[in-house]
Amino acid sequence: MPTDLDFPARLSLLEDRSAAFREALAAAPSLDVQVPTCPEWTLHDLAQHLGQGQRFWSAIVAAGASETPPPRPTEAAPTDREALTAWFAESTEQLLTALREAGPEAPCWGWWELAQSPRNTTGAVRRRLNETAVHAYDAQLAAGLAAELPREVALDSAEEFLLTCCSTTVPWPHTPAVLAFQATDGPTWQLTLSANGAHATRTPTTSSPTTSTPDATIRGTAAELLAVFYGRTPIEALHLEGAAELFHQLYDWDPEA
């Protein structure tokens, strides 16, 4: 599937979204404030989760090709705001350094073995950019800041989510279907669900014999689609056409169960 951002651009955006997260840490009234979109977490919990994730993935990238991941970090994040911000910045820099040294398309472990995303540094940087962007948005809400996902990040992350978290070779347990995810500020993606699994494609801008008529369509900006993917927004909050229950079946489906 074609992509619009190259490896250096994603590194730059990962750094930018990390900076946005740090700005939220600095602006929040307290590190104990609850995160509205992750109600089981405080802002400190969210920073620890994301920072440990950056350190974990820096070790994954540094390890190169592997069938198993390295141990997850267990170091607790500092509770002092200034120290936490510095720790989080260091966590991101560790990841960025590992990615720069490895370069694009270097093999590394990825949990998405059955998905379409590549198990390499290109797949890793897209996954980390996606997660960092969503959690920067979460942190901004917790801090009372205007939360907005940059369009280019939202578009890249919406596509990455479909490729990594939705595609699989595990057979779809329901009636075969085609779902369309239409970004009003970008392309439309289709997810074909069948006995062969789930396969995501970006549809061409002009009519093509390979484009299927969708059984259901969900429409919104890329940022709005991403909010639905992560459960931040209900499915019904966006414009739906066709058999809307198919989106609920997809949301409830756990291929690994």
C-alpha positions in Angstrom: 0.0 0.0 0.0 1.4 3.4 -0.9 2.4 5.8 1.9 3.1 9.5 1.8 5.6 10.0 4.7 9.1 8.8 4.5 11.2 7.5 7.4 12.9 10.9 8.3 9.5 12.6 8.2 8.0 10.1 10.6 11.0 10.5 12.9 10.5 14.3 12.9 6.8 13.9 13.6 7.5 11.4 16.4 9.8 14.0 18.0 7.1 16.7 17.5 4.3 14.7 19.2 6.7 13.8 22.0 7.3 17.6 22.5 3.5 18.1 22.5 3.2 15.5 25.3 5.9 17.3 27.3 4.1 20.6 26.9 1.0 19.0 28.4 3.0 17.7 31.3 4.2 21.2 32.0 0.8 22.8 31.6 -1.3 20.4 33.7 -2.5 21.5 37.1 -1.2 18.3 38.6 0.4 15.0 37.5 -2.4 13.4 39.5 -5.1 14.8 37.2 -7.3 12.1 35.6 -7.0 11.5 31.9 -10.6 11.8 30.5 -9.9 9.5 27.6 -8.1 6.9 29.8 -10.1 7.3 33.0 -8.1 4.5 34.8 -4.9 6.5 34.5 -3.6 9.8 35.9 -1.4 12.0 33.7 1.7 10.5 35.5 0.5 7.0 34.7 0.1 7.9 31.1 3.6 9.5 30.9 5.0 6.3 32.5 3.2 4.1 30.1 4.3 6.0 27.0 7.9 6.6 28.3 8.4 2.9 29.1 7.0 2.1 25.7 9.6 4.3 24.0 12.3 2.6 25.9 11.0 -0.8 25.2 10.9 -0.1 21.4 14.3 1.4 21.5 15.6 -1.9 22.8 13.5 -3.8 20.2 15.0 -1.8 17.3 18.5 -2.1 18.7 18.2 -5.9 18.9 17.5 -6.2 15.2 15.9 -9.4 13.8 14.5 -11.5 16.6 11.6 -13.9 17.1 11.1 -12.6 20.7 11.2 -9.1 22.2 13.6 -8.0 24.9 12.3 -7.7 28.5 10.0 -4.8 29.1 11.4 -2.0 31.2 10.1 -1.9 34.8 11.7 1.3 35.9 9.2 3.6 37.5 9.0 7.1 36.1 9.9 10.0 38.5 7.0 11.6 40.4 8.5 15.1 40.3 7.2 17.1 37.3 10.6 18.4 36.1 12.3 15.0 36.6 9.4 13.3 34.8 9.6 15.6 31.8 13.3 15.0 31.5 12.9 11.3 31.9 10.2 11.3 29.2 12.4 13.4 26.8 15.3 10.9 27.4 12.9 8.0 26.6 11.9 9.5 23.3 15.6 10.3 22.4 16.6 6.7 23.1 14.0 5.5 20.6 14.8 8.2 18.0 18.6 7.3 18.3 17.9 3.6 17.9 15.7 4.3 14.8 18.2 6.6 13.2 21.1 4.2 13.7 19.2 1.3 12.3 17.7 3.2 9.4 14.6 2.4 7.4 13.4 -1.1 6.8 15.9 -2.7 9.2 14.3 -5.9 10.5 13.1 -6.0 14.1 10.5 -7.8 16.2 6.8 -6.7 16.0 3.8 -8.2 17.7 1.8 -7.9 14.4 3.1 -11.1 12.8 -0.1 -11.8 11.0 -0.8 -8.3 9.9 0.2 -6.4 6.7 2.5 -4.0 8.5 6.2 -4.8 8.0 8.1 -6.2 10.9 10.9 -3.7 10.6 11.9 -0.2 11.6 9.5 1.4 9.1 6.6 -0.5 10.8 8.0 0.3 14.2 8.3 4.1 13.7 4.7 4.2 12.3 3.4 2.3 15.3 5.2 4.5 17.8 4.2 7.7 16.0 0.6 6.5 16.1 0.7 5.7 19.8 2.6 8.9 20.7 0.2 11.1 18.8 -2.9 9.6 20.4 -1.5 9.8 23.9 -0.3 13.4 23.3 -3.9 14.1 22.5 -5.0 12.4 25.7 -2.4 14.4 27.7 -3.6 17.7 26.2 -7.2 16.9 27.2 -6.0 16.1 30.7 -4.0 19.4 30.9 -6.9 21.5 29.6 -5.1 22.4 26.4 -6.6 22.6 22.9 -6.1 19.1 21.6 -5.7 18.7 17.8 -4.0 16.0 15.9 -2.0 17.3 12.9 -3.6 16.2 9.7 -0.6 14.4 8.3 -0.1 12.5 11.5 -3.8 11.5 11.6 -3.8 10.3 8.0 -0.7 8.2 8.5 -1.9 6.8 11.8 -5.4 5.9 10.5 -3.8 3.9 7.7 -1.2 2.4 10.1 -4.0 1.3 12.5 -5.8 -0.6 9.7 -2.6 -2.2 8.5 -1.3 -3.2 11.9 -4.3 -3.6 14.2 -7.1 -4.7 11.8 -5.4 -6.8 9.1 -4.8 -10.4 9.8 -4.8 -13.9 8.2 -7.1 -15.2 10.8 -10.5 -16.1 9.2 -13.3 -13.5 9.7 -16.0 -15.4 11.7 -19.0 -13.6 10.2 -20.4 -13.2 6.7 -17.8 -11.8 4.3 -18.0 -8.0 3.9 -16.2 -4.9 2.7 -16.0 -1.9 5.0 -15.0 1.5 3.9 -13.3 4.1 6.1 -13.6 7.5 4.3 -11.4 10.3 5.5 -13.1 13.6 4.5 -9.6 15.2 4.5 -7.8 12.4 2.7 -8.3 9.0 1.0 -10.7 6.1 1.6 -9.5 2.8 2.9 -11.3 -0.5 2.5 -11.1 -3.5 4.8 -12.1 -6.8 3.1 -13.3 -9.4 5.6 -13.4 -13.0 4.5 -12.3 -16.6 5.2 -8.8 -15.4 4.2 -8.8 -12.9 7.1 -8.9 -9.1 6.9 -7.0 -7.1 4.2 -6.7 -3.3 4.1 -6.2 -1.3 0.9 -6.2 2.4 0.1 -8.7 2.8 -2.7 -7.6 4.6 -5.9 -8.8 8.2 -6.4 -10.4 7.1 -9.7 -12.7 4.2 -10.4 -11.0 0.9 -10.7 -12.2 -2.7 -11.4 -10.4 -3.8 -8.2 -12.4 -1.5 -6.0 -15.3 -3.3 -4.3 -18.7 -1.7 -3.4 -18.6 -1.5 0.4 -21.3 -3.1 2.6 -20.9 -0.3 5.1 -19.1 3.1 5.2 -17.9 5.3 8.1 -17.0 8.9 7.3 -15.1 11.6 9.1 -11.8 13.3 9.2 -8.8 11.1 9.7 -8.5 12.4 13.3 -12.2 11.4 13.9 -11.7 8.0 12.4 -8.6 7.5 14.6 -10.7 8.5 17.7 -13.2 5.8 16.8 -10.4 3.2 16.3 -9.1 3.9 19.8 -12.5 4.0 21.5 -12.2 7.8 22.2 -15.4 8.4 20.1 -18.5 6.1 19.7 -18.9 4.6 16.2 -22.3 6.3 16.0 -20.8 9.8 16.4 -19.6 9.6 12.8 -21.6 9.4 9.6 -22.5 5.8 8.8 -24.0 4.3 5.7 -25.0 0.7 5.0 -24.8 -2.1 7.6 -23.4 -0.2 10.5 -23.5 -3.3 12.7 -20.5 -4.6 10.7 -18.3 -2.0 12.4 -19.4 -3.2 15.8 -18.6 -6.8 14.8 -15.1 -5.6 13.8 -14.7 -3.7 17.0 -15.7 -6.7 19.1 -13.6 -9.2 17.1 -10.5 -10.6 18.7 -8.6 -12.7 16.1 -6.3 -14.1 18.8 -9.1 -15.3 21.1 
